[in-house]
Amino acid sequence: MTGLVVCVVVLVAASTFGLIRAKRDGRLRVRERDGAVRLSAAELGEALGERATLVQFSTAFCQPCRATRRVLAEVAGMVGGVAHVELDAEERLELVRRLEIVRTPTVLVLDAGGRVVRRAAGQPRKADVIAALGAAV
């Protein structure tokens, strides 16, 4: 009987964690700490967009990173003055630590001056990225 109770508790805890993570995954949100962070073209290794920049931190074996790359490239192609920059998190560890990136893909939405206005950990939806660009422009 004790084993059954332990099994049920573990299943409930795992299901709760999974539901919470699924709800938060890929959501573009504002972090107060990010408002003071600015990234330059030199730090990114590419020019900032005229209106906004979508920065994606990826790793080589990250499956959601590939889908995120497609979404961000498509949005950048649709909206004029928006650039998409993809960075390998393993090669840019100093920047990853400074920006407190804990998983890939992580997407940062920068305004024209390079200030971080939104952030998403996980694969964001296309509509959410477009909406986040509205805050950056």
Residue frames as qw, qx, qy, qz and C-alpha x, y, z in Angstrom:
[[0.000, 0.884, 0.467, 0.000, 0.00, 0.00, 0.00],
 [0.321, -0.768, 0.099, 0.545, 2.85, 2.43, 0.80],
 [0.403, -0.101, 0.598, 0.685, 4.36, 1.87, -2.63],
 [0.182, 0.644, 0.660, 0.342, 1.06, 2.77, -4.29],
 [0.165, -0.928, -0.242, 0.232, 0.80, 6.02, -2.31],
 [0.392, -0.562, 0.344, 0.641, 4.38, 6.96, -3.20],
 [0.365, 0.204, 0.692, 0.588, 3.69, 6.18, -6.87],
 [0.074, 0.819, 0.547, 0.159, 0.56, 8.35, -6.92],
 [0.271, -0.872, -0.035, 0.405, 2.35, 11.26, -5.19],
 [0.415, -0.329, 0.505, 0.681, 5.23, 11.09, -7.68],
 [0.283, 0.441, 0.700, 0.485, 2.82, 10.99, -10.63],
 [0.045, -0.914, -0.401, 0.039, 0.86, 13.99, -9.33],
 [0.349, -0.754, 0.164, 0.532, 4.06, 15.97, -8.68],
 [0.406, -0.102, 0.619, 0.665, 5.48, 15.16, -12.12],
 [0.202, 0.639, 0.661, 0.338, 2.20, 16.01, -13.85],
 [0.149, -0.931, -0.235, 0.238, 1.96, 19.33, -11.99],
 [0.385, -0.563, 0.361, 0.636, 5.54, 20.21, -12.93],
 [0.370, 0.172, 0.706, 0.579, 4.89, 19.29, -16.57],
 [0.105, 0.804, 0.565, 0.154, 1.73, 21.39, -16.78],
 [0.233, -0.891, -0.029, 0.390, 3.41, 24.43, -15.21],
 [0.408, -0.380, 0.513, 0.653, 6.41, 24.11, -17.50],
 [0.330, 0.411, 0.711, 0.465, 4.24, 23.70, -20.60],
 [0.016, 0.909, 0.413, -0.045, 2.30, 26.84, -19.69],
 [0.253, -0.871, 0.151, 0.393, 5.46, 28.94, -19.20],
 [0.638, -0.099, 0.541, 0.539, 7.55, 27.46, -22.04],
 [0.370, 0.341, 0.505, 0.702, 8.25, 29.90, -24.85],
 [0.083, -0.894, -0.440, 0.023, 6.35, 32.76, -23.25],
 [0.394, 0.439, -0.060, 0.806, 7.82, 36.17, -24.00],
 [0.456, -0.791, -0.391, 0.116, 7.89, 38.03, -20.73],
 [0.126, 0.832, -0.218, 0.494, 9.41, 41.12, -19.16],
 [0.746, -0.357, -0.360, 0.432, 12.05, 40.78, -16.46],
 [0.170, -0.983, -0.039, 0.062, 12.82, 43.93, -14.51],
 [0.602, -0.529, 0.381, 0.460, 16.54, 43.08, -14.51],
 [0.618, 0.297, 0.526, 0.503, 16.56, 42.93, -18.31],
 [0.188, 0.940, 0.280, 0.050, 15.45, 46.54, -18.79],
 [0.242, -0.894, 0.286, 0.247, 18.90, 47.82, -17.84],
 [0.668, -0.174, 0.603, 0.399, 20.73, 45.37, -20.12],
 [0.496, 0.779, -0.131, -0.361, 21.93, 46.65, -23.48],
 [0.793, -0.041, 0.491, 0.358, 23.70, 44.59, -26.12],
 [0.143, 0.745, -0.317, -0.569, 25.87, 46.11, -28.82],
 [0.816, 0.516, -0.191, -0.179, 26.59, 44.92, -32.34],
 [0.239, 0.619, -0.726, 0.178, 30.14, 44.12, -31.20],
 [0.454, -0.247, 0.757, -0.400, 28.86, 41.79, -28.46],
 [0.817, 0.292, 0.360, -0.342, 26.50, 40.04, -30.88],
 [0.469, -0.204, 0.692, 0.510, 28.96, 39.87, -33.74],
 [0.223, 0.478, 0.673, 0.518, 26.33, 41.23, -36.14],
 [0.061, -0.207, -0.033, -0.976, 24.57, 44.52, -36.73],
 [0.213, 0.365, 0.698, -0.578, 21.45, 45.40, -34.76],
 [0.214, 0.584, 0.699, 0.353, 18.22, 45.78, -36.69],
 [0.053, 0.366, 0.100, 0.924, 17.02, 49.29, -37.50],
 [0.542, -0.481, -0.130, -0.677, 13.82, 48.79, -35.47],
 [0.781, -0.436, 0.340, -0.290, 14.44, 45.66, -33.39],
 [0.350, 0.461, -0.815, -0.035, 16.62, 42.58, -33.09],
 [0.931, -0.235, 0.000, -0.280, 15.66, 38.99, -32.25],
 [0.105, 0.600, -0.778, 0.155, 18.57, 37.26, -30.49],
 [0.950, -0.129, -0.137, -0.250, 18.43, 33.49, -30.17],
 [0.189, -0.587, 0.777, -0.129, 20.76, 31.48, -27.94],
 [0.935, 0.139, -0.166, -0.279, 21.03, 27.90, -29.22],
 [0.459, -0.496, 0.731, 0.095, 23.11, 24.77, -28.86],
 [0.188, 0.339, -0.789, -0.477, 24.11, 22.23, -31.48],
 [0.170, -0.127, -0.971, -0.105, 21.82, 19.37, -30.41],
 [0.241, 0.310, 0.517, -0.761, 18.78, 21.40, -29.38],
 [0.190, 0.398, 0.823, 0.358, 15.74, 20.27, -31.38],
 [0.048, 0.855, 0.479, -0.193, 13.45, 23.20, -30.37],
 [0.231, -0.618, 0.216, 0.720, 16.25, 25.57, -31.44],
 [0.232, 0.067, 0.721, 0.650, 15.76, 24.55, -35.07],
 [0.020, 0.695, 0.695, 0.182, 12.05, 25.30, -34.99],
 [0.214, -0.831, -0.204, 0.471, 12.72, 28.58, -33.16],
 [0.310, -0.320, 0.439, 0.780, 15.26, 29.55, -35.83],
 [0.141, 0.379, 0.740, 0.538, 12.61, 29.07, -38.53],
 [0.117, -0.824, -0.549, 0.077, 9.99, 31.10, -36.63],
 [0.284, -0.752, -0.007, 0.595, 12.34, 34.00, -35.88],
 [0.287, -0.139, 0.560, 0.764, 13.75, 34.09, -39.43],
 [0.081, 0.560, 0.730, 0.383, 10.22, 34.16, -40.82],
 [0.181, -0.875, -0.378, 0.240, 9.16, 37.00, -38.49],
 [0.335, -0.576, 0.224, 0.711, 12.34, 38.97, -39.27],
 [0.242, 0.112, 0.675, 0.689, 11.58, 38.55, -42.97],
 [0.013, -0.708, -0.678, -0.196, 8.00, 39.75, -42.53],
 [0.237, -0.927, -0.215, 0.195, 8.71, 42.84, -40.43],
 [0.532, 0.692, -0.088, 0.480, 10.97, 45.47, -41.96],
 [0.008, -0.770, 0.377, -0.514, 13.95, 46.67, -39.96],
 [0.795, -0.466, 0.315, -0.227, 14.06, 43.56, -37.76],
 [0.400, 0.545, -0.737, 0.010, 17.21, 41.43, -37.63],
 [0.946, -0.287, -0.007, -0.148, 17.58, 37.85, -36.41],
 [0.194, 0.668, -0.687, 0.211, 20.86, 36.91, -34.73],
 [0.951, -0.244, -0.163, -0.099, 21.55, 33.34, -33.60],
 [0.003, -0.727, 0.632, -0.269, 24.34, 32.74, -31.09],
 [0.780, -0.020, -0.620, 0.085, 25.84, 29.44, -30.00],
 [0.578, -0.772, 0.049, -0.259, 25.50, 29.42, -26.22],
 [0.916, -0.249, 0.038, 0.312, 28.50, 27.13, -25.81],
 [0.613, 0.344, 0.047, 0.709, 30.77, 29.56, -27.66],
 [0.027, -0.623, 0.008, -0.782, 29.46, 32.67, -25.86],
 [0.584, -0.404, -0.658, 0.251, 29.57, 31.52, -22.21],
 [0.235, -0.130, -0.304, 0.914, 30.52, 34.93, -20.84],
 [0.310, -0.134, -0.226, -0.914, 27.47, 36.52, -22.46],
 [0.606, -0.322, -0.684, -0.247, 25.28, 33.59, -21.39],
 [0.481, -0.325, -0.604, 0.546, 26.32, 34.06, -17.77],
 [0.060, -0.058, -0.117, 0.990, 25.89, 37.82, -17.90],
 [0.449, -0.124, -0.322, -0.824, 22.38, 37.50, -19.32],
 [0.457, -0.107, 0.737, -0.486, 21.46, 34.61, -16.99],
 [0.715, 0.223, -0.445, -0.491, 20.55, 32.24, -19.83],
 [0.508, -0.323, 0.747, -0.282, 19.74, 28.86, -18.25],
 [0.656, 0.204, 0.726, 0.034, 18.32, 26.87, -21.18],
 [0.080, 0.285, -0.535, -0.791, 18.12, 26.82, -24.93],
 [0.329, 0.481, 0.187, 0.791, 16.50, 28.12, -26.92],
 [0.174, -0.688, -0.381, 0.592, 16.32, 31.48, -25.19],
 [0.317, 0.610, 0.395, 0.610, 15.08, 34.40, -27.25],
 [0.216, -0.536, -0.249, 0.777, 15.73, 38.04, -26.42],
 [0.298, 0.788, 0.421, 0.336, 13.84, 40.85, -28.13],
 [0.414, -0.335, -0.064, 0.844, 15.94, 44.00, -28.34],
 [0.262, 0.893, 0.262, -0.255, 14.78, 47.48, -29.25],
 [0.596, 0.761, -0.041, 0.252, 16.67, 49.62, -31.80],
 [0.066, -0.853, 0.433, -0.282, 19.17, 50.69, -29.13],
 [0.527, 0.266, -0.786, 0.180, 19.95, 47.12, -28.07],
 [0.348, -0.274, 0.581, -0.683, 17.95, 47.19, -24.81],
 [0.162, -0.146, -0.974, -0.055, 16.34, 43.87, -23.83],
 [0.444, -0.136, 0.053, -0.884, 12.56, 44.36, -23.74],
 [0.903, -0.083, 0.055, -0.418, 11.30, 40.74, -23.75],
 [0.007, 0.444, -0.896, 0.018, 12.72, 37.28, -23.10],
 [0.909, -0.019, -0.042, -0.415, 11.48, 33.72, -23.68],
 [0.221, -0.405, 0.887, -0.011, 12.97, 30.45, -22.49],
 [0.541, 0.267, 0.796, -0.057, 11.78, 27.71, -24.81],
 [0.222, 0.221, 0.655, 0.688, 10.22, 27.83, -28.24],
 [0.226, 0.400, 0.291, -0.839, 8.00, 30.92, -28.67],
 [0.482, 0.578, 0.657, 0.051, 4.95, 31.02, -30.90],
 [0.361, 0.322, 0.358, 0.798, 5.07, 33.18, -34.00],
 [0.175, -0.809, -0.389, -0.405, 2.14, 35.35, -32.85],
 [0.594, -0.742, -0.147, 0.273, 3.85, 35.98, -29.51],
 [0.586, -0.136, 0.199, 0.774, 7.08, 37.07, -31.23],
 [0.148, 0.551, 0.401, 0.717, 5.16, 39.51, -33.44],
 [0.392, -0.846, -0.321, -0.166, 3.36, 40.90, -30.39],
 [0.666, -0.550, -0.028, 0.503, 6.66, 41.28, -28.52],
 [0.468, 0.209, 0.273, 0.814, 8.07, 43.23, -31.44],
 [0.102, -0.809, -0.377, -0.439, 5.29, 45.73, -30.86],
 [0.565, -0.796, -0.101, 0.192, 6.82, 46.50, -27.45],
 [0.670, -0.263, 0.226, 0.657, 10.27, 46.91, -28.98],
 [0.357, 0.414, 0.420, 0.725, 9.34, 49.17, -31.87]]
